Amino acid sequence: MNNNWQLPENDPWSTPFAESLLHHLEIRKGDQVLDIASGGGIPAFYLADQVGPEGMVLAVDIHQSQVLRSRTVQGVELPWLRFEVGDMRFLPADLPKFDRITGNLSFMFFRPNRFEALQNLIRFLKPGGQIVLTFPSLGTFDSLWDQVDKDMVALGLKDERKALNEYINERPSASQAEKWLQELGLEKVAVIEQPLEIPTGSGMSFLEHPLLRGGFLDDIYECFQDQDQANEFMNNLSQKTSTFTPLFALRCAISGWMSESS
């Protein structure tokens, strides 16, 4: 295998989740693979290297900038790997069926109708095919949410607290994912959660943390109507990170197989 297509060691978020995905995925030479929410190509490049020129990997992402970046990295290599712009929730009906469907850090983007999106996705799985998806499941950064909740209670922020709880409860859980795969008739369903520690300092290193700010901390800011109040609240929170660190994400990998007789 070309070392250029190994999972990058310097990616603290996508790579650990991709490692969970690959641990559960049974990939073979010649497989036809659909990789959804492909982002920067983790693990699409690795998958293409594994299936070889006898196989094919179609990597789909909704963001054109991500697709263009991945194509630039690819150059003329791995011609059986294609990066395309598309919404994984609304794939074209004439798309062929695949031996494997993968999605790293994908399942949280199935909202608002995750079951229907999952149902639509497995339509493209061949009989005997496997789907493996990873996502940060419900319980991720619970110590942070608990501290935010306590601070909101102490300050009498009822509306903001209600909004935060709605954000958190919307996050997908491992048990939900397992139930949905079973309801959709998949076999050998497996759901595994593993903790992943995300180190952070206090102050601006917390508020501008490249992983936390990209979605998780933004959820807190968005609970406030008054952004000056939000900034004051978050600045105070950032000075007491010792009350909720270490922070743990829950790496969840879900796997299921389509019946051979489907």
N, C-alpha and C positions, 0 to 999 in steps of 0.2 A: 504493500500500500504506500502511496506517495505521502510522505510526512506533511506535505503542504496542506493536506486535507484532513489532518487530525483536528480534533476539537481544540480551539485555542486555550492555552493555559492561563492567559491573562484576562479572561472574561469571568467576573465574579458572580454573574447571574445566569446567563444563558447556558454556559457550559455545565454547571452542576445539575441543572434541570435536564439538559440533553444527556448527561451521563445516566440519569435515572431512566430516561426514555430508552436509551440504547440497551440498558440492562434487561429490559423487558421485551424488547423487539427482537424477533427472530428474522433476520435479514439474510437473503441468499443471493448468489450470483444470478443475474437475469431477472430479478424481481422488477415489477412495475410499481413505482412508489408515488403517492401523492403526499406532498409535505405542505401543510397549511400554516398560515401565519409564519411564513418562512423567515421574515425579518432579514438579518444580515447573512443568512445562509448556515446558521447553526441549528440543526446538523445536516442541512441539505448537501453540502459539499462532501461530508463524510459518507452519507448514504450513497451518493452517486459513485464514489470511489469503491464502495462495497459491492454494489450491484454490477459494476463493470459495464463495458460497451454492449453486452448482451441485454442489459436492462435499460430502465428509463426512470428518471425522477422529474416530476413536474412540481415545482416549488411556487406556491401562490401566496402573495401578500397584498393587502389592500392599499399599501402606501407605495406610490410610484418611486419615491426617492430610495426606499429600501431595495426595490427591484433593480433600479439602475445601479446602485452601489454594488449589489451582488454580481450583476453582469460584468461590471468593471473588474472586480476581483477575479471572476472566472476567466475572462479573456476568451481565448480559443480552446481552453482546456475542457475536458469532460463534456464533449458535445452532446451526450445523451442526457445532460441536465439542462432543464429550461426553467428560467425564472419569468413568471408572468404576473401582471397586476390582476387581482380579482378578490372578491369578497367570499370567504369560505362559507358564509351562511347562505349564499345564493349562487351556487355553482351552476354552470349551464347544464341542461338536461342531457345534451349529447356528449358529455364528457365520458371517456371510456371507463371501464372498471379497473381497479388496481389490486395487486396482491397485498400491498401494505398501505395504510394511511397513517401518517404521523403528524403530530402538531406539538411543537415545543413551546411551552408558555402560551398555549392557545385557548384553552377551554374557558378562561374568564372572559374572552372576547365574544363568546357565543350569545351574550345577553342581547335583548331581554328574554328571548325564548330559547333557553339552552336545550331543552329536550327536543324541540322541533328542529333546531339547528343540527343536533347530533343525529337525529333521525334522517334528515336530508343527507348528511354526510355519509352515513354508512350505506346509502343506496349505491355508492360508487365502490363498494368493497366486493371483490370476487368471492364466490363460495370457497371456504377454506382460508380466506384472507384474514389478516390481523389489523386491528387499529390500536395505536398507542398514543395517548395524549398526556401532556404534563401541564401543571398549573400550580400556583401557590394557593393551597386550599384554606378553607375557613379555619381560623386558629392562627394564621400567619400574623406575627407581630402582636399577639394578644396582650403582652405586657405593656406595649405602647398604648393600645386602645383602652386598657384598664386605667392607665394613668390619665389619659385625656378625659375619660368619663368622670373620674374623681374630680379633676380640676373644673370641669363644666358644672358638676353638681355644686361644688364649693362656691362657684361664681353665680349660681342661679341661671345658667344658660340653658333654659328648657328647650327652646326651639332648635338651638344648635345641637343639643344632645340627641334630640329626636332625629334630626337629619343624619347625624353620625351613625346612629344605630341602624338607620335604613341603609346606609352605605355598607356597613359591616355585614348585615344580615343578607345582603344581596350577593355576597361572595359565595362561590360554589364550595360545597363540602364534599369530602371523599365518599361519605355514605350516599349522598344524592347521586353522584356519578356512578357508583356501583349499582344502585337501584335502576337507574336509567338504562345502563348497558344490559342488565338482565331483562328489563321490560321490553327492550328492542330485540330480544331473542338471541343475543350473542352468547357464546359458550366460553368456558374456561375464563370467566371474568376474574380479573385480579386488580386490586386497588392497594397501593402501597404508599405510605407517607413516611418521609424522613426529614428530620430537622436540619436546617441549614442556618448557621450563625452568620449574621450580617454585622460586622464590626462598625462602630461609629464613635466619634468623639462628641463633644458638646458644642454649643454655640453654632456658628456658621457651618462647621463641618457636619453638623446634624441637619440643619435647615437646608443646606445645599448638597446633601448626600446624593450622588448620582442615581442610586437605586431607590432610595426612600422618596425623594422628591418627585420622581417620575411616576406619580399616581397615588402612592400611599399617603404622603404628607399633603398632597393636593386635595385629597378627600377631606382633610380637616379644614383647610382654608375655605373650601367650598361650602362648608356648613354655616358660615357666617355671612350675614347680609352686609355687615360693616367690616370692610377689609382692614381698616385701622385697628379695630378691635381684634381681628384675626391675627394681625401681625404682632400685636402686644401679647396675645395669648400664646402664640407660637414661640416668641422670643423668651417668654417666661418658661415655657416647657423645655426649651433647648438648654436652659441653665441647670436642669436637674435630670439629665439623662441617666444618672446613676440609679434613679428610682425605677427605671424600666429596661435597663440593659443588663445582660446581653439580650439582643434581639434575635428571635428565631423565625425564619420563614419555614413553612411546611411544604417540602417538595412532594407533590402528589403525582404519581404516575398511574394511569388507568389503562387497562389492556383488555381486549376482548376479541373473540374469533367468530367469524361468520361460519355457520354450519356448512359442511360440505354439500349438503342436499338442498341448500337455498337456491 
